[in-house]
Amino acid sequence: MSETSTSVAVETARKPPQGKLPVLALSALGIVFGDIGTSPLYTFKTILGTTQAAPSAGAVLGALSLVLWTLFIITSVKYVSFAMRVDNDGEGGILALMALLGVKRQQRPTIVAVGLFGAALIYGDGAITPAISVLSALEGLNMATPALQPYVVPAAVAILLALFAIQSQGTAAIGHLFGPVMLIWFFAIAAMGVFGIVQHPSVFAALNPVYGLSYLFSNGATGFLVLGAVFLCVTGAEALYADMGHFGRGPIKLAWFALVFPSLILNYAGQAALVLEGAPTDGNIFYRLCPGVLLLPLIVLATIATIIASQSIITGAFSMTRQAIQLGWLPRLAIKQTSSEGYGQIYVGVVNWLLMIVTVGLTIGFGKSDNLAAAYGIAVSLTMLMTSALLFIAMREIWGWSMLAAGTVAACFLVVDSAFFLANLTKIAEGGYVPLVLAVAVYGVMWVWHRGAAAVSVRMHEALIPVAGFMADIAARNIPRVPGTAVFLTRTERDTPPVMVWHVKHNRALHEHLFVLRVEILSVPWVSSRNRMSIEEVAPNYWRAEARFGFMERPHIPELLATSKGLGCTIDLNDITYYVGHETVVGREDGKGLPAWQERFFAVMERNAVHVSDFFSLPNDQVVEIGRQVAI
């Protein structure tokens, strides 16, 4: 219930993913690599669209060189070799990295702002990924049968609606197929690439970075603008880091270097070879690699692969939402566990339907993957830029690197990320504003919620009564003590919780046994059982407890209390009544509170948040809610 850190040293208890390395690597194919694995569908054709109508051999080799080296520098070096070594007890992603840098132990507003806005940007780009992926797969129908072109957008909308509609049922039943399907996909695009390379083997000259640099610096504005299209090849790289907790570093590295990276290199090289051999650049060059007789099966496979990629984005949005809630940056939302097989199998209805509305709207509004490509990339390029900044701090504070070493590595990443971000800025007027607007909206919600929650906490601490004085007053007033145990959930770190004071004021009675519980969400993913709870008897039959959970855990208070006897507490678990406070937020009359619009916005979120008893899994028939107004 509080986001204030404790001084107790906490031992984390991360359970490593279970299973053999190859099996976990296969599973990772379906969850981690869907986005980056389907990028050949639209990346190279978008790059060619930024060049002249008939690109020269130098332009094709230069573009391919930029793609290959971008994959290597950003994905292989930055994320796989560096970022994935900076984990928060096994968890990755920009929120986990933000938490790792101690933002709860000390006030670090800049790091918080960078981390939160980076997370918000992922929501914005995540809405585009399903739209551009499914559209680009179905656009292969235009090459198979041009008469089907009017049905591409309706078919994409139907697929996306069905995808979002089934989220509440979970994907555990079909999730086991994701890895094998993506395995077939990567073998298929690698084989297609080989088919193209055989026709023009000299394409591998693009492995020389000089081709890419020459094209970049000798073609003026065109060379710079092409970076915005080149960046599409790594738009899924952030997922490698964010999904690390699901599989561990080893399986993801194995899958990337053994299969995904080589397959992407071969396919991009095959597309470039086909263009060098004289293939037309209109339409989708990806599908030109496929023999005509296999085109329709490939379209079906590509559509399934893009659905899997979209599923990964949606699941990632759910997981990031839970992290933000646990860290105190979003209001409590209803989270449904859709499977007992994995903690990541969850469903967040509000996020699902909002993503669906935005994704379907983008699909209809932009109509073609080429148009969506203009809006794609700006958000994730800015997220990568922010991740690089946080990685610099991590190198200094966590790894203990010198300023020179950390600065040199971080500067290389920042230069590359800045170039891609600046190139993507040119897309703002063409649709790049969409993910930015979405990100600003999400960031605004996070910011207002946290400010409101902090204001409520401050008000709750203003008039606390010491326990000794409160109990003496109870005795002096002859307040009846009734049998049973009362568990009071509180945000306060000391003294008598306000909800207990309100209870006595309204009911003029108090239970014989009192248990005050404060729940704290720490900036680590998991907390070991030995550090889960500490209990202190502050007065006769009056215990105060601190419970600690990681931001990847779901608090379950009844299960927690079952362990209290082992810590010396003598409460009767069979006769418990839970008391929770319900604050109605109103504006302060002295003008010292939050601005009126923030207070009203926070009040709306507070009213619509999941009830605290549901969030902590309290039994409904044992909960008493006591309300009062809190002026912020």
C-alpha positions in Angstrom: 0.0 0.0 0.0 3.0 2.2 0.2 5.8 3.0 -2.2 8.2 4.2 0.4 11.3 1.9 0.7 12.3 0.1 3.8 15.7 0.1 5.4 15.6 -3.7 5.8 18.0 -5.6 3.7 16.0 -7.7 1.3 17.1 -10.9 -0.3 15.5 -11.5 -3.6 14.2 -14.9 -4.6 14.1 -15.1 -8.4 13.2 -18.5 -9.6 15.1 -19.1 -12.8 13.2 -20.4 -15.8 13.0 -24.2 -15.7 13.9 -26.5 -18.6 16.7 -27.4 -21.0 18.4 -24.6 -22.8 17.3 -25.6 -26.4 13.7 -26.0 -25.2 13.6 -22.6 -23.6 15.3 -21.1 -26.7 12.5 -22.6 -28.8 9.9 -21.1 -26.5 11.6 -17.8 -26.7 11.2 -17.7 -30.5 7.5 -17.4 -30.1 7.5 -14.7 -27.4 10.6 -12.7 -27.8 11.4 -12.6 -31.5 8.0 -12.2 -33.2 8.3 -8.5 -33.8 11.9 -8.3 -35.0 11.4 -11.6 -36.9 8.6 -10.3 -39.0 10.3 -7.0 -39.8 11.7 -8.3 -43.2 8.0 -8.1 -44.4 8.1 -4.4 -44.6 11.6 -3.0 -43.8 13.5 -3.4 -47.1 10.6 -2.3 -49.3 10.2 0.8 -47.1 13.9 1.5 -47.5 13.7 1.2 -51.2 10.7 3.6 -51.2 12.9 6.3 -49.7 15.4 6.1 -52.6 15.0 6.9 -56.2 12.6 4.9 -58.4 15.4 2.7 -59.7 18.0 2.4 -57.0 21.6 2.0 -58.1 23.7 -0.9 -57.1 25.6 1.3 -54.7 22.3 2.4 -53.0 21.1 -1.2 -52.6 24.4 -2.4 -51.2 24.6 0.7 -49.0 21.1 0.2 -47.6 21.7 -3.5 -47.0 25.0 -2.7 -45.2 23.2 -0.2 -42.9 20.6 -2.9 -42.1 23.1 -5.6 -41.3 25.3 -3.4 -39.1 22.3 -1.9 -37.4 21.1 -5.4 -36.5 24.6 -6.1 -35.2 25.3 -2.9 -33.2 21.9 -2.4 -31.7 20.6 -5.9 -31.1 23.7 -8.1 -30.8 26.0 -5.6 -29.1 23.8 -3.2 -27.2 20.9 -5.4 -26.1 22.2 -9.0 -26.1 25.8 -8.3 -25.0 25.3 -5.3 -22.7 21.7 -4.5 -21.6 20.8 -8.1 -20.8 23.7 -8.2 -18.4 22.0 -5.4 -16.4 19.1 -7.3 -14.9 16.9 -6.6 -11.9 17.0 -10.1 -10.3 16.5 -11.6 -13.7 14.0 -9.1 -15.0 14.7 -6.7 -17.8 13.1 -3.8 -19.6 13.2 -0.1 -19.0 11.0 -0.1 -15.9 13.0 -2.9 -14.3 16.2 -0.9 -15.1 14.7 2.3 -13.6 13.8 0.4 -10.4 17.3 -1.2 -10.3 18.9 2.3 -10.2 17.5 2.9 -6.8 14.8 5.5 -7.6 12.9 4.4 -4.4 15.9 4.7 -2.1 16.6 8.2 -3.1 14.9 11.0 -5.1 16.1 10.7 -8.7 13.4 12.5 -10.7 15.4 12.6 -13.9 15.8 8.8 -13.9 12.2 8.4 -13.0 11.1 10.7 -15.9 13.3 8.9 -18.4 12.2 5.4 -17.3 8.5 6.2 -17.2 8.4 8.1 -20.5 10.4 5.2 -22.1 7.8 2.8 -20.8 5.0 5.0 -22.1 6.6 5.1 -25.5 6.5 1.4 -25.7 2.7 1.5 -25.3 2.5 4.0 -28.2 4.7 1.9 -30.5 3.0 -1.3 -29.3 -0.3 -0.1 -30.8 1.3 0.2 -34.3 3.1 -3.2 -34.3 0.1 -5.4 -34.7 -1.4 -3.1 -37.4 1.7 -2.9 -39.6 2.7 -6.5 -39.1 -0.7 -8.0 -40.1 -1.2 -5.5 -42.9 2.2 -6.3 -44.4 1.5 -10.0 -44.3 -1.9 -9.8 -46.0 -0.6 -7.4 -48.6 1.0 -10.4 -50.2 -2.5 -11.1 -51.5 -2.1 -8.2 -53.9 0.8 -10.0 -55.6 -1.0 -13.4 -55.6 -4.4 -12.0 -56.9 -4.7 -8.3 -57.4 -8.5 -8.6 -57.3 -8.2 -9.3 -53.5 -6.7 -5.9 -52.8 -9.9 -4.3 -51.5 -10.2 -7.0 -48.9 -6.8 -6.6 -47.3 -7.8 -4.0 -44.8 -11.1 -5.6 -43.8 -9.3 -9.0 -43.4 -6.6 -7.3 -41.2 -9.3 -5.6 -39.1 -11.1 -9.0 -38.6 -7.9 -10.7 -37.6 -7.0 -8.0 -35.1 -10.5 -7.9 -33.6 -10.4 -11.7 -33.1 -6.9 -11.5 -31.6 -7.9 -9.0 -29.0 -11.2 -10.7 -28.3 -9.5 -14.0 -27.3 -7.1 -12.4 -24.9 -9.3 -12.9 -21.8 -9.2 -16.6 -22.4 -5.4 -16.7 -22.3 -3.0 -18.2 -24.8 -1.6 -21.1 -22.7 -3.4 -23.7 -24.9 -1.9 -22.5 -28.2 1.2 -20.8 -26.7 3.2 -24.0 -27.1 2.7 -23.8 -30.8 4.2 -20.3 -31.1 7.8 -21.5 -30.8 7.6 -24.2 -33.5 5.6 -21.9 -35.9 8.3 -19.2 -35.5 11.0 -21.9 -36.0 9.4 -22.8 -39.4 9.1 -19.1 -40.2 12.8 -18.4 -39.6 13.8 -21.5 -41.6 11.5 -20.3 -44.4 12.8 -16.7 -44.6 16.4 -18.0 -44.4 15.7 -20.4 -47.3 14.1 -17.6 -49.3 17.2 -15.4 -48.6 19.5 -18.2 -49.9 17.4 -18.4 -53.1 18.0 -14.7 -53.7 21.6 -14.7 -52.8 22.3 -17.5 -55.2 21.2 -15.3 -58.0 23.6 -12.5 -57.1 26.2 -13.7 -54.6 28.2 -10.5 -54.7 25.5 -9.0 -52.4 27.6 -10.1 -49.5 30.0 -7.2 -50.3 27.5 -5.2 -48.1 29.1 -6.9 -45.0 31.8 -4.2 -45.5 30.5 -1.2 -43.4 32.2 1.2 -45.9 29.2 0.6 -48.2 26.8 1.8 -45.6 28.9 4.7 -44.4 29.5 5.8 -48.0 25.8 5.7 -48.8 25.0 7.6 -45.6 27.4 10.4 -46.1 27.4 10.8 -49.9 23.7 11.1 -50.6 22.9 14.2 -48.6 19.4 14.3 -47.1 18.4 11.0 -48.8 21.2 9.2 -47.0 20.1 10.6 -43.7 16.3 10.0 -44.2 16.9 6.4 -45.1 18.0 5.8 -41.5 14.3 6.2 -40.5 13.5 3.2 -42.7 16.6 1.2 -41.8 15.6 1.5 -38.1 12.5 -0.7 -38.8 14.7 -3.8 -38.8 15.3 -3.5 -35.0 12.0 -2.2 -33.7 11.6 -5.5 -31.8 15.0 -5.3 -30.1 13.7 -3.8 -26.9 11.6 -7.0 -26.5 14.8 -9.0 -26.1 15.5 -7.0 -22.9 12.0 -6.7 -21.6 11.2 -10.4 -22.0 14.4 -11.6 -20.4 12.6 -12.6 -17.1 10.4 -15.1 -19.0 13.3 -17.2 -20.3 16.6 -16.0 -18.9 19.6 -14.5 -20.7 21.0 -17.9 -22.0 18.0 -19.1 -24.1 17.5 -15.7 -25.7 21.2 -15.4 -26.6 21.2 -18.9 -28.1 18.0 -18.3 -30.2 19.3 -15.0 -31.4 22.8 -16.0 -32.5 22.0 -19.5 -33.6 18.9 -18.8 -35.7 17.2 -15.4 -35.7 20.2 -13.2 -36.5 21.5 -15.5 -39.3 18.0 -15.9 -40.8 17.5 -12.1 -40.8 20.8 -11.5 -42.5 20.1 -14.1 -45.2 16.7 -12.8 -45.9 17.7 -9.1 -46.1 20.6 -10.1 -48.3 18.3 -12.2 -50.5 16.0 -9.2 -51.0 18.9 -7.0 -51.9 20.3 -9.6 -54.3 17.0 -9.9 -56.1 16.9 -6.1 -56.6 20.5 -6.1 -57.9 19.5 -8.9 -60.3 16.9 -6.6 -61.8 13.7 -7.5 -60.0 11.0 -4.7 -59.9 10.9 -2.8 -56.7 7.2 -2.1 -56.8 5.0 -4.1 -54.4 6.6 -6.2 -51.7 10.1 -7.4 -52.5 9.9 -9.9 -49.6 7.2 -11.9 -51.5 9.2 -11.8 -54.7 11.7 -14.2 -53.1 9.1 -16.9 -53.0 8.3 -19.2 -55.9 4.8 -18.6 -57.3 3.5 -22.0 -56.3 4.4 -21.4 -52.6 3.2 -17.8 -52.4 -0.2 -18.5 -50.8 1.2 -20.9 -48.2 3.8 -18.2 -47.4 1.1 -15.6 -47.0 -0.7 -17.9 -44.5 2.6 -18.5 -42.6 3.4 -14.8 -42.6 0.0 -14.0 -41.3 0.3 -16.5 -38.5 3.8 -15.2 -37.7 2.5 -11.6 -37.5 -0.3 -12.7 -35.2 2.2 -14.3 -32.9 4.3 -11.1 -33.1 1.2 -9.1 -32.2 0.4 -11.5 -29.3 3.9 -10.9 -27.9 3.4 -7.1 -28.0 0.0 -7.4 -26.2 1.4 -9.8 -23.6 4.3 -7.4 -23.1 1.9 -4.5 -22.5 0.1 -6.5 -19.9 3.3 -7.3 -18.1 4.6 -3.7 -18.2 1.2 -2.5 -16.8 1.5 -4.9 -13.8 5.0 -3.7 -13.1 3.8 0.0 -13.2 0.9 -0.8 -10.9 3.2 -2.6 -8.4 5.7 0.2 -8.5 2.9 2.8 -7.8 2.8 4.5 -11.1 -0.6 3.4 -12.3 -3.9 2.9 -10.5 -4.9 -0.6 -9.5 -6.4 -2.4 -12.5 -8.1 -5.8 -12.6 -5.5 -8.4 -13.5 -6.7 -11.9 -14.4 -4.3 -14.8 -14.3 -5.2 -16.8 -17.4 -3.0 -19.9 -16.7 -1.2 -21.6 -13.8 1.7 -22.5 -16.1 3.4 -19.1 -16.0 3.2 -15.9 -14.1 3.4 -13.9 -17.3 0.1 -15.4 -18.5 -2.2 -12.5 -17.5 -4.9 -10.4 -18.9 -5.6 -6.7 -18.2 -8.9 -5.8 -19.7 -8.6 -2.0 -19.8 -5.2 -2.2 -21.6 -6.5 -4.8 -24.0 -9.5 -2.9 -25.2 -7.7 0.5 -25.4 -4.9 -1.2 -27.5 -7.6 -2.8 -29.7 -9.3 0.5 -30.4 -6.1 2.3 -31.2 -4.7 -0.6 -33.3 -7.8 -1.1 -35.4 -8.2 2.7 -35.8 -4.6 2.9 -37.1 -5.2 0.0 -39.5 -8.3 1.7 -41.0 -6.9 5.2 -40.9 -3.5 4.4 -42.6 -4.8 1.6 -44.8 -1.3 0.4 -46.0 1.8 -0.8 -44.3 3.8 1.8 -46.3 1.7 4.5 -44.6 2.1 3.0 -41.2 5.8 2.7 -41.6 5.9 6.5 -41.6 4.5 6.5 -38.0 6.6 3.5 -36.9 9.9 3.7 -35.2 10.0 7.2 -33.6 8.7 6.0 -30.3 10.9 2.9 -29.9 14.0 4.9 -31.2 13.4 7.4 -28.4 12.9 4.5 -25.9 16.3 3.0 -27.0 17.9 6.4 -26.6 16.6 6.6 -23.0 17.7 3.0 -22.3 21.2 3.9 -23.4 21.2 6.8 -20.9 20.2 4.5 -18.1 22.7 1.9 -19.2 25.4 4.6 -18.7 24.3 5.1 -15.1 24.2 1.3 -14.6 27.7 0.9 -15.9 28.9 3.5 -13.4 26.9 2.5 -10.3 26.3 -1.2 -10.7 29.3 -2.4 -12.6 31.6 0.2 -11.1 33.1 1.2 -14.4 35.3 4.3 -14.7 33.8 7.4 -16.2 36.1 6.9 -19.3 35.0 3.3 -19.9 31.3 3.8 -19.3 31.3 7.1 -21.2 33.0 5.6 -24.2 30.6 2.7 -24.5 27.5 4.8 -23.8 28.6 7.5 -26.2 28.8 4.9 -29.0 25.3 3.7 -28.2 24.0 7.3 -27.8 25.4 8.4 -31.2 23.8 5.5 -33.0 20.5 5.9 -31.2 20.5 9.7 -31.7 21.0 9.4 -35.4 18.1 7.0 -35.7 15.9 9.2 -33.5 16.7 12.4 -35.5 16.0 10.5 -38.7 12.7 9.3 -37.4 11.7 12.8 -36.3 11.1 13.6 -40.0 8.2 11.2 -39.8 6.2 13.3 -37.3 4.0 15.0 -39.8 3.4 11.8 -41.7 2.0 10.0 -38.7 4.9 9.8 -36.2 2.8 12.0 -33.9 0.5 9.1 -33.2 2.8 7.1 -30.9 4.1 10.3 -29.3 0.6 11.5 -28.5 -0.2 8.1 -27.0 3.0 8.1 -25.0 2.3 11.6 -23.6 -1.2 10.5 -22.6 0.1 7.4 -20.8 2.9 9.3 -19.1 0.4 11.9 -18.0 -1.8 9.2 -16.3 1.3 7.8 -14.5 2.4 11.3 -13.4 -0.9 12.4 -12.0 -1.6 9.1 -10.3 1.8 9.2 -8.5 1.4 12.8 -7.4 -2.1 12.1 -6.1 -1.1 9.0 -4.2 1.9 10.9 -2.7 -0.4 13.7 -1.6 -2.8 11.3 0.0 0.1 9.6 1.9 1.3 13.0 3.2 -2.2 13.9 4.5 -2.5 10.6 6.2 0.7 11.1 8.1 -0.2 14.6 9.3 -2.2 13.7 12.4 -1.0 10.3 13.5 -1.6 9.3 17.2 1.2 7.4 19.0 0.2 3.8 19.9 0.8 4.3 23.6 -1.4 7.4 23.7 -4.2 5.7 21.7 -4.3 2.6 23.8 -4.3 4.7 27.0 -7.2 6.6 25.6 -9.1 3.4 24.8 -8.6 2.2 28.5 -9.5 5.6 29.9 -12.8 5.8 27.9 -13.6 2.2 28.7 -14.0 1.3 25.0 -15.3 -2.3 24.9 -12.8 -4.9 23.6 -14.6 -7.6 21.7 -13.4 -11.1 21.0 -11.6 -11.8 17.7 -8.8 -10.4 15.6 -8.9 -7.2 13.6 -6.4 -6.7 10.7 -6.0 -3.1 9.7 -4.3 -2.4 6.4 -2.5 0.9 6.4 -0.2 3.1 4.4 1.4 4.6 7.5 4.8 3.5 8.7 4.4 4.2 12.4 1.9 5.1 15.1 -1.8 4.2 15.1 -3.3 3.7 11.6 -6.0 6.2 10.7 -8.4 3.4 9.8 -8.2 2.1 13.4 -9.0 5.5 14.8 -12.0 5.8 12.4 -13.2 2.4 13.4 -13.2 3.2 17.2 -14.8 6.6 16.5 -17.7 5.1 14.5 -18.2 1.7 16.2 -17.1 2.6 19.8 -15.5 -0.8 20.2 -12.2 -2.5 19.4 -11.2 -6.1 18.9 -9.2 -7.9 21.6 -6.3 -8.8 19.2 -5.0 -6.1 16.8 -2.8 -6.7 13.8 -1.7 -3.7 11.7 -0.3 -4.5 8.3 1.6 -2.3 5.9 2.3 -3.8 2.5 5.3 -2.4 0.6 6.2 -3.1 -3.1 9.9 -3.0 -3.5 12.0 -2.1 -6.5 13.0 -5.8 -7.0 11.0 -8.3 -8.9 10.8 -11.0 -6.2 11.3 -11.2 -2.4 12.5 -14.4 -0.7 10.2 -15.9 2.0 12.6 -15.2 4.8 12.3 -11.5 4.1 8.7 -11.5 3.3 7.4 -10.2 6.6 8.6 -8.7 9.9 6.4 -8.5 13.0 6.7 -6.5 16.2 4.4 -6.5 19.2 4.2 -2.8 20.0 1.6 -3.2 22.8 -0.1 -6.2 24.5 -2.0 -8.1 21.8 -1.1 -5.4 19.3 1.2 -6.4 16.5 2.5 -4.3 13.7 3.8 -6.0 10.5 5.7 -5.0 7.4 5.1 -7.2 4.4 7.3 -6.9 1.3 6.6 -8.0 -2.2 8.5 -7.6 -5.5 7.0 -5.7 -8.4 6.5 -8.9 -10.3 4.5 -10.6 -7.5 0.8 -10.5 -6.6 0.2 -9.9 -2.9 -2.1 -12.4 -1.2 -2.7 -11.3 2.4 -4.5 -14.4 3.8 -1.7 -16.6 2.6 0.8 -14.2 4.1 -0.9 -14.2 7.5 -0.7 -18.0 7.7 3.1 -17.6 8.1 2.7 -15.1 11.0 2.7 -17.7 13.8 6.1 -18.8 12.8 7.2 -15.2 13.6 5.8 -15.3 17.1 2.4 -13.8 16.5 -0.6 -15.4 18.3 -3.5 -14.1 16.4 -6.4 -16.4 15.7 -6.5 -17.0 11.9 -10.0 -18.5 12.2 -11.6 -15.3 13.5 -10.3 -12.4 11.4 -12.0 -9.3 10.3 -10.1 -7.1 7.8 -10.5 -3.3 8.0 -9.5 -1.2 5.0 -9.8 2.6 4.6 -11.6 4.1 1.6 -10.6 7.6 1.0 -12.8 10.0 -1.0 -10.5 12.6 -2.5 -11.6 16.2 -2.4 -9.7 19.5 -3.1 -8.1 21.4 -0.3 -9.6 24.8 0.6 -6.4 26.5 1.6 -5.0 26.5 -1.9 -2.0 24.4 -0.9 -3.0 21.2 -2.6 -2.7 19.8 -6.1 -4.1 21.9 -9.0 -7.8 21.4 -9.4 -7.6 19.5 -12.6 -5.0 17.0 -11.2 -7.1 16.5 -8.1 -10.2 15.7 -10.1 -8.3 13.4 -12.5 -6.8 11.5 -9.6 -10.2 11.3 -7.9 -11.7 9.7 -11.0 -8.9 7.2 -11.3 -9.1 6.4 -7.5 -12.9 5.8 -7.8 -12.4 3.4 -10.7 -9.4 1.6 -9.4 -9.7 -2.0 -8.3 -10.7 -2.2 -4.7 -7.9 -2.8 -2.3 -9.5 -5.9 -0.9 -9.4 -7.4 -4.4 -5.9 -6.3 -5.1 -4.7 -8.0 -1.9 -7.0 -11.1 -2.4 -9.0 -10.5 0.8 -12.1 -12.7 1.4 -15.1 -10.4 0.7 -17.2 -11.7 3.6 -14.5 -10.7 6.1 -13.8 -7.2 4.9 -15.2 -4.0 6.5 -14.6 -0.8 4.6 -14.4 2.5 6.5 -14.6 5.7 4.5 -13.6 9.3 5.0 -12.7 12.4 2.9 -9.1 13.3 2.3 -8.3 16.8 1.0 -5.3 16.9 -1.3 
